[in-house]
Amino acid sequence: MNIRSKLLLLAGVSLAACTEMPVAATAPNGSPFIAELPEGVRAIAAPNQNLDRVVFLEEDNCYWYEHAGPVETTLLPLRTARGNAICAEAPAATPATT
């Protein structure tokens, strides 16, 4: 029974990365970084990622964070504890009208 409970919890957390999440607006000062990261994203993000410097890229519908490494500063995909990228659902395609 204990294993079954853990599997259900694991399945729920895995599916949380696939759910539609609200896309936060950028900071009012014109910075590309999100002023306030949605709580759902904050809850599933793995530790040791800079959650204060996150952007949402519409090209891939994913969240990226600024990583300051020893050589350069770059954007890396924001990931869950299991290593999955945190992305919003792509908008549904609208049917073409003729």
N, C-alpha and C positions, 0 to 999 in steps of 0.2 A: 504494500500500500504506500509506503514511503517513496519508493521509486516512481510510482505512478504520479504522485503529487509533484515530484521534482520535474518529471517530463511535461506535465501540464504547465507548470510555471515557466519552464524553458520554452515551450511552444508559444506561450503568451508574450514573452519578452521578444522572441524572434519575430513574431507578427507585428509587434509594436513598431519595428523599424520600417515596415511596409505600409503603415497606415498614413492617411493624408494628414499632414500637419500644417497649421497655419504658417504662412510665410510672414515673418516680421518685417517691418519697414526699416529702412536704413536710418542711421542717426540723423537728427535734425541739422547738425552742423555740416552736412554734406559728405561726411565720412562714409565710405562704402561698408563699414562694419555695422552690424545690427545693434541698435541701441539696447533692446531688451530681447534676449533669446527666448523663444517660446518654452514654457515649462516642460512640455512633453519632450522636446529636444534635449533640454538640460538633464532631464531624468534618465534618458537612455545613453547619454554620451559617456564614453569611457573616461576614466581619470587621466590625468597628465596631458590634457589638451587645453589650450588657451581659450576658454569659453567667453572671454571678454573681447576677443578679436575674431569674430565669426562673420562670414559673408554667405549669402545665398546666391548661387550662380544659376541663372535661368537656362543656360545652355544645357545643363545636365540635371536640373532640379535638385541639386544636392547642396548641403552645407559644407563649407570649407573653413578652416581656422588658420590663423597666421602662426607659423612655427619659426621661432628665432633660433637657428642652429649656430654652431661655432663658426661657420664660414659664410652663410647667407640666411636671409629671411625669406621664406616662401610660404605659399598656401598649400595645405595638406587636407585631404578629405576628413571631415569629422566622422568619427567611427564609434560604434557601440563597443561594449566590453568584449563581444565575440568577434570584432573586426569587420563588421558590416558597415558600409557607408550609410550615413543618415541622409535620406533623400525624401522629398515630398512626392506624392503621386503625380505623374504627368497629367496635365489637363486632358480631358476626353476630347477626342477629335470630333469636330462638328461635321455632319454630313454635308456634302456639296449640294447646292441647290441648282437646278437647271432651269 
